[in-house]
Amino acid sequence: MAATAQLERTEDGWTGVQPDAAWREEVRRLVDEHDAVLLAHNYQLPEIQDIADHTGDSLALSRIAASSSKSTIVFCGVHFMAETAKILSPDKRVLIPDARAGCSLADSITGEQLREWKAEHPGAVVVSYVNTTADVKAETDICCTSSNAVDVVASIPADREVLFCPDQFLGAHVRRVTGRDNVHVWAGECHVHAGINGPELADRAAANPDADLFIHPECGCATSALYLAGEGAVAAEKVKILSTGDMLTAARETKARSVLVATEVGMLHQLRKAAPEIDFQAVNDRASCRYMKMITPSALLRCLRDEADEVFVDADTAARARASVQRMIEIGQPGGAE
């Protein structure tokens, strides 16, 4: 029974409990007991997604949490996401089931590195992807999401330099679409998305010529997808560069019978729920984030039982970071975070 499970801490996350009916009942009981809202990112394990009050991308979830009447936020995702929830809900308690769940993309730039980069480009406007730490957001002028990054950069006067961080593939996408050569891009990446490469995409597309291609702009294969379309190897209308939130919208609208998906494999669960009649397949079925998967059923139960691990952001950092997120929202169409 979940109520008496003996939990064990391992390098890959907490273990010791099965996500059975007893676990689900105990989790929901504890969520109610703690006056909590339970959030799960699209890349979480299916059983975590299915028990959550809300599933989605990190910014959408943080905004839902901010508008919730609940006093506690339990964020099943990686650490920067829980930080973002705390930034937008400073008066609420925020818990993450395993504080060790980091992010290779968020860790690819620090606040200190960003300060040094800004010093090299005085007067430049800093645009940071929301997949960054609170310290980086605090040094940022305007945050962006994968779905509105182009709009955010386009809102900046054409003669102003832009420092875009931390994702080099999203940055390249922004430069390509805006045509601006004064956008400087930080050389960061998500190791999972970067590992979905062009040759792999080309092989899968050739083997599935009728499939639509849903490509996340963080992926190493995004440029290859556009190249394939430009060369006529894939019909241009089949190549869709999309955030995770936009993938769900596209899944409900596509006329294709099969879709190849280039993003973290956890996204397939929500896509298949949204359009069960379509055959969704991963371009790379090994594209699984070990940090996302550290939020196990055992970790969630431990978090709720022990009220661990709480996430804190100091008031000054939170206020500065909140301002950069708010400026993005004021531009309009904040869209999905990933």
C-alpha positions as CSV (number, residue, x, y, z in Angstrom):
1,M,0.0,0.0,0.0
2,A,1.2,3.5,-0.8
3,A,0.4,4.6,2.8
4,T,3.0,2.2,4.2
5,A,5.6,2.2,1.4
6,Q,9.2,2.4,2.3
7,L,10.8,4.9,0.0
8,E,14.5,4.7,-1.1
9,R,16.6,7.6,-2.5
10,T,18.7,6.7,-5.5
11,E,20.8,8.7,-8.0
12,D,17.9,8.5,-10.5
13,G,15.2,9.5,-8.1
14,W,13.1,8.1,-5.3
15,T,11.8,4.5,-5.6
16,G,9.7,2.1,-3.5
17,V,6.1,2.6,-4.6
18,Q,4.0,1.6,-7.5
19,P,1.5,4.0,-9.1
20,D,-1.5,1.9,-8.2
21,A,-4.9,2.8,-7.0
22,A,-3.7,3.1,-3.4
23,W,-1.0,5.5,-4.5
24,R,-3.4,7.6,-6.4
25,E,-5.8,7.8,-3.5
26,E,-3.1,8.7,-1.1
27,V,-1.7,11.4,-3.4
28,R,-5.0,13.0,-3.9
29,R,-5.8,12.9,-0.2
30,L,-2.5,14.7,0.6
31,V,-3.0,17.3,-2.1
32,D,-6.4,18.2,-0.5
33,E,-4.9,18.1,3.0
34,H,-2.2,20.6,2.0
35,D,-4.5,22.9,0.2
36,A,-2.4,22.3,-2.9
37,V,-2.6,22.5,-6.7
38,L,-0.7,19.7,-8.4
39,L,1.0,20.6,-11.6
40,A,2.8,18.3,-14.1
41,H,4.9,19.3,-17.1
42,N,4.3,17.7,-20.5
43,Y,7.6,15.8,-20.2
44,Q,6.7,14.0,-16.9
45,L,6.0,10.3,-16.6
46,P,2.5,9.4,-17.8
47,E,1.3,8.4,-14.3
48,I,2.4,11.8,-13.0
49,Q,0.7,13.7,-15.8
50,D,-2.5,11.7,-15.3
51,I,-2.8,12.4,-11.6
52,A,-2.1,16.2,-11.8
53,D,-4.7,18.9,-11.6
54,H,-3.1,20.6,-14.6
55,T,-0.6,19.4,-17.2
56,G,1.1,21.7,-19.7
57,D,4.3,23.7,-20.3
58,S,6.1,25.5,-17.5
59,L,5.0,29.1,-18.0
60,A,1.3,28.1,-18.6
61,L,1.4,26.0,-15.4
62,S,3.0,28.8,-13.4
63,R,0.4,31.2,-14.5
64,I,-2.4,28.7,-13.6
65,A,-0.8,28.4,-10.2
66,A,-0.7,32.1,-9.7
67,S,-4.4,32.4,-10.4
68,S,-5.3,29.4,-8.1
69,S,-6.8,30.0,-4.7
70,K,-4.7,27.2,-3.3
71,S,-1.9,28.1,-0.8
72,T,0.6,25.5,-2.0
73,I,1.9,24.6,-5.4
74,V,3.4,21.2,-6.0
75,F,5.3,21.4,-9.3
76,C,6.2,18.1,-11.0
77,G,9.0,19.4,-13.3
78,V,12.6,20.6,-13.1
79,H,13.9,23.1,-10.7
80,F,13.8,26.3,-12.8
81,M,10.1,25.6,-13.4
82,A,9.3,25.5,-9.7
83,E,11.4,28.7,-9.3
84,T,9.2,30.4,-12.0
85,A,6.1,29.4,-10.1
86,K,7.6,30.9,-6.9
87,I,8.5,34.1,-8.8
88,L,4.9,34.5,-10.0
89,S,3.4,33.4,-6.7
90,P,5.7,34.8,-4.0
91,D,3.2,34.4,-1.2
92,K,2.6,30.8,-1.9
93,R,4.5,27.7,-0.8
94,V,6.1,25.9,-3.7
95,L,7.3,22.3,-3.5
96,I,9.1,20.2,-6.0
97,P,9.1,16.4,-5.5
98,D,12.9,16.1,-6.0
99,A,15.1,19.2,-5.8
100,R,17.9,17.4,-7.6
101,A,15.8,17.6,-10.9
102,G,17.9,20.2,-12.7
103,C,18.1,21.2,-16.4
104,S,21.1,21.1,-18.7
105,L,19.7,24.1,-20.7
106,A,19.1,26.3,-17.6
107,D,22.5,25.3,-16.3
108,S,24.2,26.4,-19.5
109,I,24.3,30.1,-18.4
110,T,24.6,31.6,-14.9
111,G,23.7,35.1,-13.7
112,E,27.4,35.9,-13.5
113,Q,28.1,34.8,-17.0
114,L,25.2,36.9,-18.3
115,R,26.5,40.0,-16.4
116,E,29.9,39.5,-18.1
117,W,28.2,39.2,-21.5
118,K,26.2,42.3,-20.9
119,A,29.3,44.2,-20.0
120,E,30.8,43.3,-23.4
121,H,27.7,44.7,-25.2
122,P,26.6,47.8,-23.4
123,G,23.1,49.0,-24.4
124,A,22.1,45.6,-25.7
125,V,18.6,44.2,-24.9
126,V,18.8,40.8,-23.1
127,V,16.1,38.3,-24.2
128,S,16.1,35.1,-22.2
129,Y,14.1,31.9,-22.7
130,V,12.0,31.2,-19.7
131,N,13.9,27.9,-19.3
132,T,16.5,29.7,-17.2
133,T,17.2,30.2,-13.5
134,A,15.8,33.0,-11.4
135,D,19.2,34.6,-11.3
136,V,19.3,34.8,-15.1
137,K,15.8,36.1,-15.3
138,A,16.8,38.8,-12.9
139,E,19.5,40.0,-15.3
140,T,17.1,39.8,-18.3
141,D,15.2,42.6,-19.9
142,I,12.5,40.5,-21.5
143,C,11.8,36.8,-21.2
144,C,10.4,34.7,-24.1
145,T,8.9,31.4,-24.8
146,S,9.6,29.1,-27.8
147,S,6.3,30.2,-29.4
148,N,6.8,34.0,-28.9
149,A,10.6,34.4,-29.2
150,V,10.3,35.8,-32.7
151,D,7.6,38.3,-31.6
152,V,9.6,39.4,-28.6
153,V,12.8,40.1,-30.6
154,A,10.8,41.7,-33.3
155,S,9.3,44.1,-30.7
156,I,12.9,45.5,-30.0
157,P,14.0,48.4,-32.2
158,A,16.0,47.1,-35.2
159,D,19.0,49.2,-34.3
160,R,19.4,47.7,-30.8
161,E,21.7,44.8,-30.3
162,V,20.0,41.7,-28.7
163,L,21.6,39.2,-26.5
164,F,19.6,36.0,-26.8
165,C,20.2,33.1,-24.3
166,P,20.6,30.4,-23.5
167,D,19.4,28.1,-26.3
168,Q,21.5,28.3,-29.5
169,F,18.9,26.4,-31.6
170,L,16.0,28.6,-30.6
171,G,18.3,31.6,-31.1
172,A,19.2,30.4,-34.6
173,H,15.5,30.1,-35.3
174,V,14.9,33.6,-34.2
175,R,17.7,35.0,-36.3
176,R,16.5,33.1,-39.3
177,V,12.9,34.3,-39.1
178,T,13.6,37.9,-38.1
179,G,16.5,38.3,-40.5
180,R,18.4,40.3,-37.9
181,D,22.2,40.1,-37.8
182,N,22.5,42.0,-34.5
183,V,21.1,39.1,-32.5
184,H,24.0,37.5,-30.5
185,V,23.2,34.0,-29.4
186,W,24.5,32.2,-26.4
187,A,25.9,28.7,-27.1
188,G,23.7,26.8,-24.7
189,E,21.5,23.8,-25.4
190,C,19.2,21.2,-23.9
191,H,21.2,17.9,-24.2
192,V,18.0,16.0,-25.0
193,H,16.8,18.3,-27.8
194,A,20.3,18.7,-29.1
195,G,20.6,15.0,-29.5
196,I,17.7,14.8,-32.0
197,N,19.8,15.3,-35.1
198,G,19.3,16.0,-38.7
199,P,20.3,12.7,-40.3
200,E,18.0,10.9,-37.8
201,L,15.1,13.1,-38.9
202,A,15.9,12.7,-42.5
203,D,15.9,8.9,-42.2
204,R,12.6,8.9,-40.3
205,A,10.9,11.3,-42.7
206,A,12.0,9.2,-45.7
207,A,10.6,6.1,-44.1
208,N,7.3,7.9,-43.3
209,P,6.7,10.1,-46.3
210,D,3.0,10.9,-45.4
211,A,3.8,11.9,-41.9
212,D,3.6,15.5,-40.6
213,L,6.8,16.6,-38.7
214,F,6.3,18.4,-35.4
215,I,9.7,19.9,-34.5
216,H,10.5,21.8,-31.4
217,P,12.8,24.8,-32.1
218,E,15.2,23.7,-29.4
219,C,16.0,20.6,-31.4
220,G,19.3,20.1,-33.3
221,C,17.3,19.0,-36.3
222,A,15.1,22.1,-36.7
223,T,17.4,23.6,-39.3
224,S,17.6,20.2,-41.1
225,A,13.8,20.1,-41.2
226,L,13.6,23.4,-43.0
227,Y,16.4,22.3,-45.3
228,L,14.5,19.1,-46.2
229,A,11.4,21.2,-47.0
230,G,13.5,23.7,-49.1
231,E,15.0,20.9,-51.1
232,G,11.6,19.2,-51.7
233,A,12.5,16.1,-49.7
234,V,9.6,16.8,-47.5
235,A,6.5,18.8,-48.4
236,A,6.9,22.3,-46.8
237,E,3.4,22.2,-45.3
238,K,4.3,19.0,-43.4
239,V,7.1,20.7,-41.5
240,K,5.8,22.5,-38.4
241,I,8.2,24.3,-35.9
242,L,6.2,24.3,-32.7
243,S,6.3,24.8,-29.0
244,T,4.9,22.0,-26.9
245,G,1.6,23.9,-26.4
246,D,1.4,24.6,-30.1
247,M,2.0,20.9,-30.8
248,L,-1.2,20.0,-29.0
249,T,-3.2,22.6,-31.0
250,A,-1.7,21.2,-34.2
251,A,-2.4,17.6,-33.2
252,R,-6.1,18.5,-33.0
253,E,-6.1,20.2,-36.4
254,T,-3.8,18.0,-38.5
255,K,-5.3,15.9,-41.3
256,A,-2.3,13.6,-41.2
257,R,-2.7,10.0,-40.1
258,S,0.8,9.9,-38.6
259,V,3.1,12.5,-37.1
260,L,6.8,12.3,-36.3
261,V,7.6,14.3,-33.1
262,A,10.9,15.9,-32.3
263,T,11.0,16.7,-28.7
264,E,11.3,15.0,-25.3
265,V,9.3,11.7,-25.5
266,G,7.0,12.6,-22.5
267,M,5.1,14.8,-24.9
268,L,3.8,11.8,-26.8
269,H,1.4,11.0,-23.9
270,Q,-0.5,14.3,-24.2
271,L,-0.5,14.2,-28.0
272,R,-2.0,10.7,-28.0
273,K,-4.6,11.8,-25.6
274,A,-5.4,14.9,-27.7
275,A,-5.7,13.0,-30.9
276,P,-5.9,9.2,-30.3
277,E,-6.7,8.4,-33.9
278,I,-3.3,9.7,-35.0
279,D,-0.1,7.6,-34.9
280,F,2.4,9.8,-33.0
281,Q,6.0,8.5,-33.1
282,A,9.2,10.0,-31.7
283,V,11.9,11.0,-34.1
284,N,14.3,9.7,-31.4
285,D,12.7,7.4,-28.9
286,R,15.8,7.8,-26.6
287,A,15.1,11.5,-26.2
288,S,14.2,11.2,-22.5
289,C,15.2,13.7,-19.9
290,R,16.6,11.9,-16.8
291,Y,15.9,15.0,-14.7
292,M,12.3,15.1,-15.7
293,K,12.0,11.4,-14.9
294,M,13.4,12.0,-11.4
295,I,9.9,13.1,-10.5
296,T,8.8,9.5,-9.8
297,P,5.6,8.3,-8.1
298,S,7.7,7.7,-5.0
299,A,9.2,11.2,-5.1
300,L,5.7,12.8,-5.4
301,L,4.4,10.7,-2.4
302,R,7.5,11.7,-0.3
303,C,7.0,15.3,-1.2
304,L,3.4,15.4,-0.1
305,R,4.1,13.3,3.1
306,D,7.1,15.3,4.2
307,E,6.3,18.6,2.6
308,A,9.6,18.5,0.8
309,D,11.4,20.0,-1.1
310,E,10.4,23.6,-0.7
311,V,11.7,26.1,-3.3
312,F,12.8,29.6,-2.3
313,V,13.8,32.7,-4.3
314,D,15.0,35.8,-2.5
315,A,12.7,38.7,-2.7
316,D,15.0,41.1,-4.7
317,T,15.8,38.4,-7.3
318,A,12.2,37.4,-7.6
319,A,11.0,41.0,-8.1
320,R,13.6,41.6,-10.9
321,A,12.8,38.3,-12.5
322,R,9.1,38.9,-12.3
323,A,9.5,42.1,-14.2
324,S,11.2,40.4,-17.1
325,V,8.4,37.9,-17.4
326,Q,5.8,40.6,-17.1
327,R,7.4,42.6,-19.9
328,M,7.0,39.5,-22.1
329,I,3.3,39.1,-21.2
330,E,2.7,42.8,-22.0
331,I,4.0,42.3,-25.5
332,G,1.2,39.7,-25.9
333,Q,0.8,36.1,-26.9
334,P,3.0,34.6,-24.2
335,G,2.1,31.2,-25.6
336,G,3.8,28.0,-24.3
337,A,7.0,28.0,-22.4
338,E,8.7,25.1,-24.1
